[in-house]
């Protein structure tokens, strides 16, 4: 799912499940490399995690909100609150470990 500055609050902050925000840009090679792994993990965690992609160039408000200075930046949120941030591309196995160590958030 994509979100922009206009609908970010409704899509992300009001979500009943944790949200992984992928701040990326079309010209970013590492962003394109990590995207398939994120999509796969989001599919496996459907119902427990929502993946939301935000184009950093087109959505400066969201980028500023999370202090994004380099992409890809992944921001894990629960009820609009930042749980953790991952900067840079990781291979699928490390992304999986990172997410699994932080989910389920609501039970902590």
RADA-V706615 format. One line per field, one symbol per residue. phi: phi as a letter, one per 40 degrees, with the letter a starting at -180 (. if undefined). burial: # if it has 24 or more other C-alpha atoms within 12 Angstrom, else .. A space follows every 10 residues. Layout:
phi=???
burial=???
This chain:
phi=.bbbdcbddc cbccccbdbb cbcaacccdc ccccdccccc ccccbdgbab cbbbccccbc ccdcdbgcba bcbbbcbbfg bccabbbgcb cdcccccccc cbbccdcc
burial=.####..#.. ###...#### #####....# ##.##.###. ##.....### ######..#. .##..#.#.# ########.# #.######## ....#..##. .##.#...
